């Protein structure tokens, strides 16, 4: 599942995920029926409006061995919210399908570490990088140190600690616009911590959080670039494999 | 007198507070200090592997108590009555305030001393008593600061957390004399001196008062015992010195047995003040000859609690033991402070408790609270009774939206419906992405700004995107979506 944000705004994250998984010998498909997990509607309180998206999740992913998602947030939504949406419709077939998909849905680093059993994915990325653990990956899914273990094995990477890393960046889906002032106040502190590390690149496992922090870093003319974890893990920059 | 009535909805209140740099500094300092203390003492038990067990045990104890609430409350009433206390039942704030006022009037007093109590703050007892000509003196140091400053509390445990020492000195100097013993002329902002001034000011009142008012942290049904935990000992003065004691107790405070207290008295101080054990635990069971108050009243308060109990997802909020750990870790609370929540219950727990107690769909201020969170989950992680606050927040958002269904839809409701419909059809979504790709190409040609890494970005987006680009650059939509790329290249294979 590429996720709607990546599909429409960050297609390179989807491409990197495909490239990475194929490099590790995984047979990757993109079922065209997929649209969105429904989280934007659910988290704003619009359960009924999330039904079409959840139906598409059921249509697209029924029958696959594993659903790999380059987003902690969307993984959490499929695992923990989709069934609630389905239950409200009274459609038991939909509910059964969604409930069978949920345990086979993995955030990218969970799939790499737990299912494929790899931490060295053969990546190379010779840059100074700092990692922001996004809230849903960290607390809702509990991905723990999986992203860090993967990043540490990347050739040439200079991984630096982010101060107050576990604090929310303030994106929060529609929170970013409904409570824009508070969101920006939180994000500005996060951006300051990122700049304090002296990193060239901020990496995280969720494109929406990166869009928020990156938007602030750009407005502050910080020069710090944001990249999705999948893009770094897919990178072979500076290695014999040539530029990424 | 200051009240929360008529406060603006959260986004407006938050905006105002964000501009207050002193407030933000006070809060960042105070919450960081308490967070570190809590992490240390919880860490000791975490290392021993018992914290999660205690946390789940606490949740189970409260859930059991709530499951047969009526039975436990009836037993509590019987035991209290047998021990010589008078039990009153109050459906709402007005009834509870009237009961306290009537007890005070019976004894012909024009003042009462108070133990810090969230229940009495919730029902605005002080304001009600003032209307009846009765002065209610707060005796908790932080509550005293709030009361003298004609201010509002902004934290469950540290009501004056938003104030620094210099501000407190100013309040004491200006206002203490009006309320009793004046501040000494040479008072400084040294914490010891401030505490001493408060001690002398309060002692007069303890010695004089005939009626004390308290809440209770717990009520033990099997023996009819009320429990107050505190750090200063001022509460104990109020509980033991006056002739008459009135305790206003939320009905969710009942626990079946003393054994239940064992768990909660381990998790509460660790979560709230970062201490292994709280300094003063007072328990009293009705009236005891020759010891303490000769007349004891207990007001069992509903005020929306049965409404919350009826909410399948939300009822877990009634587990709350008012430790305030969720406030201290909440990044939203840290930046805007407690007043923005418009209630004596601020922060993450306030964002669910207020809508649950008061109901949604009527008051825009209440309806704004479930949205006052990024759902980051830090509150759930620290909660000593494992209230899944993020899940309740989302469910309360659903309640807010559902309460408005059937009425004229808002712009947001229409947008959500349109977006939802687009997500029902991959073809329609593809067409939208194609359109946004065209817009993206136009933006790239206009060359608004370039993000590090080379991508074009918008510095000012039209329409609803404005709220985003007021402070953040927005990447321009890519020329080709992933979906279109996959189709064009056969999944990158051609």
Interface residues (C-beta under 8 A of the other chain):
Chain A: X2 X4 X6 X7 X8 X9 X10 X11 X12 X14 X15 X18 X19 X28 X29 X30 X32 X33 X34 X35 X36 X38 X40 X41 X42 X43 X44 X45 X46 X47 X48 X49 X50 X51 X52 X53 X55 X56 X81 X135 X136 X138 X139 X140 X166 X167 X168 X170 X171 X172 X173 X174 X175 X176 X177 X178 X179 X180 X181 X182 X183 X184 X185 X186 X187 X188 X211 X212 X214 X215 X216 X217 X218 X219 X222 X223 X224 X225 X226 X227
Chain B: X10 X11 X14 X15 X18 X331 X332 X335 X336 X370 X371 X372 X373 X374 X375 X376 X377 X378 X380 X381 X390 X394 X397 X398 X399 X400 X401 X402 X412 X413 X416 X417 X419 X420 X421 X422 X423 X424 X425 X426 X429 X432 X433 X436 X449 X451 X452 X453 X457 X459 X464 X467 X468 X469 X470 X471 X472 X473 X474 X475 X477 X478 X480 X481 X482 X483 X485 X486 X487 X491 X492
